[in-house]
Amino acid sequence: MAPVKPFFVGIAGGTGSGKTTIAESVIAALPKGAGVLIESDAYYRDRSGLPPAEREHINYDHPDAIETELLVAQLVALRAGRGVDVPQYDYREHARRREIRRVEPAPVIVLEGILVLADERLRAQMDLKIFVDTDADVRLMRRMRRDIEQRGRTFDQVAEQYADTVRPMHLAFVEPSKRFADLVVPEGGQNQPALDAIVGRLLQTLARG
């Protein structure tokens, strides 16, 4: 059997923009087994060697927080038809888990994360680059809800992090990466016409083999 040659889709956008909803919706709309989702957040560098108080104050929105070299190496391996062991990250402990996630090559591989279009090495792996563009106030509210409900943060912790690192890093790295996108999607997962267009493009690619 010939090795699978994946078609890579990069989906970027600010925190709370709806990029995860878009990514998951794309995978769900493809034939079973045709797509796999990889989140760049899984590649946060392991900080287990630092005291918990120090881990909480790391700038997780700066490109240096991601082990991009490992992510790129695994994308290259997938393109070559080899499976990879994707790390898993514990957001409460700010450390990598012992568990890994085995990912095998698939016809469509979606990479999602705030900075996936900000790094030239990642962009070079992408066949289709998408930026999800959502108003800052909407993104902030979504971030607040997620971090409080799912990651055990307090309101003050989320507000402080947003002001100190999230917003500045968005302006410095995330927003400028929009210019590299092939497609800009306003309002994230609420934009059904854009989602239909993306899925239609991918189905055409699958049909061509």
N, C-alpha and C positions, 0 to 999 in steps of 0.2 A: 504494500500500500504506500502510495506517495505521501511524503510528510505534508502536514497542514501548513499552508503559508498564510499566517494571520494578516488581517487588515486591521491596523491599529487606529483607534479613535481616541483622541485626547480631549477631555472635557474639563475646562478650567472656569474659574469665576470666584468671586469673593465668598467669604464664609457666609452661609445662610442664603446663598443666591438661588438654590434649587438645582445645583449641578448633580447632586446625588440622585434626586428624583428623576432628572433627565436620564442619567446613566442607567439607573435600575429599570426605567420604563423602556429604554432601548433594548436592554437584554431580554426583558419579558416579552417584547414584541417579535423577537427573532425566533426561528424554529428552535425547538428544544435541543440544547447542546451546541448551538451555533455560536453562542457568545459567552464570554466570561468577563467579569468585572474585577479590576484591580484598583485599590484605593492607595494613592500615594501616602496617605497618613500612616499606613502600615509600616512605612519605611522611616519613621522618626528614629533618630539615633537612640540607642539604648542608654538611659541615664541612671541605671540601677546602682551604679557606683557612687552616686552623689547622695547626700542627705536629702530627705523628702522636702525640707524647706527650700533647698537650692533648686530642686527640680521644678518647683512651682513657679520660679521666677525666670526660667529659661524662655527666650524668645522663640516660641514654636511657630511663628509666622514668617521667620526669616528663612531663606533658602538653605542656609547652613544647617538648619535643624533636621533636614531630610538627608538620609544616606543615598544621595542621588546616584552615586557611582554603582551601588548595588542594584538599584532600580533599573538603571540603564543596562547593566550586564544581564539582568534577568529578561528584559525585553528583547535584547539581542538573542538570548538563548531561545526564547519562545519563537522568534522569527525563524530561527534555524531548525525548529521542530523539536526542541528539547523542553521537557517539563522543568519547573522551578519550584523551590520552596519559599513561599512568600512569608515574611515575618508577620507576627501579629502584635498589636500594641495595646497596652492597658492604659487608658486615659486617666483613670483614677490614681494609679501609682506612678504615672509618667515613666514607664519602663516597658521593655519588650516582654511578652509572655514566653514561656517555654514552648508552647504549642506553635507549630507552623501550619501553613495552609498549602497543600500541594496543588499547583495549577498546571494543567497540561495545555498544549497549544490548541486553539480553537479558531474557526474561520474568522471570527470577529473578537478582538480584545479591546475592551474599553478601559482606559486609564483615566481616573477621576481625581482631582485635587486642585487646591487653590493655585498651586505654582507649576502645574504641568506644562504650561506654555511659556514660563519665565526662563526656562533653562534650554539653551541651544541643543544640548545633548539629547534632551527628551524630545524636543520638536523634530529633531532629525529622524526619530523613529516613527513619527505620526504620519498616517496616510490621510487623515481628516482631523482638522483642529477646530474645536468649538469653544466659544467663550459665552458663558451664561451671565447676562448683564441685568442686575436687579438693583433697585434703589437702595441706598444705604440704610434708610430707616427700617425698611422691610427686613433687610439682612440682619440688622442688629436685634430686632425682636425675635427672629428665628434663632439666632445665636444664644440669646438669653434663655429662651425656653429649653433648647437642647442641652446646654451646659448645666442648667439647674436640675432638669428632670432626669437626664441620662448620665451625667458625669459628676453628680454630687457637689457641684460648686454653689457658693452663695451668690446672691445678687451683687454684693460688693466686690467679690472676687472677679466675677464676669465683667462688671463695669470697669474695674481697674485694668484688667488685662486688655479690654477693648481699647481703652484710651492710651495705654502705654505701648502696646505692640500691634494689636490687630489692625487698627485703623492706619497707623503710620506705615506698616508693612504693605497694607493693601495699596496705599497711594504710591509707595516706592517700587513695588514689584508686581502685584497682581493686576492692577488697572493698566499699567503700561503694556502688559503682555497681551492685551486685547488686540493690539495691532497685528499680531501674528496669526490671528484666527482666520480660518476660511469661512466661518459662519458665526455670527453673533446672534444669540437667542435672548430676546428681552423677556424678563419675568419668569425665567426658569421653567419649572414643571407645570406652570399654568398655561404655557404656550403650546396648545395642542397642534396647531398647524405646523409649527417648527418641528415638533416631535415627529409628526407624520412625514415631513420632508426628509428628516434624518433617517428614519426607519426605511422609507422608500429607497433612498440611496443605497443603504446597506443590503436590502433585499436584492436590488439589481446587481450589486457586487457579488453576492452569494450565487445568484443565478448564472453569472458568467463563469463561476468556478475559479 
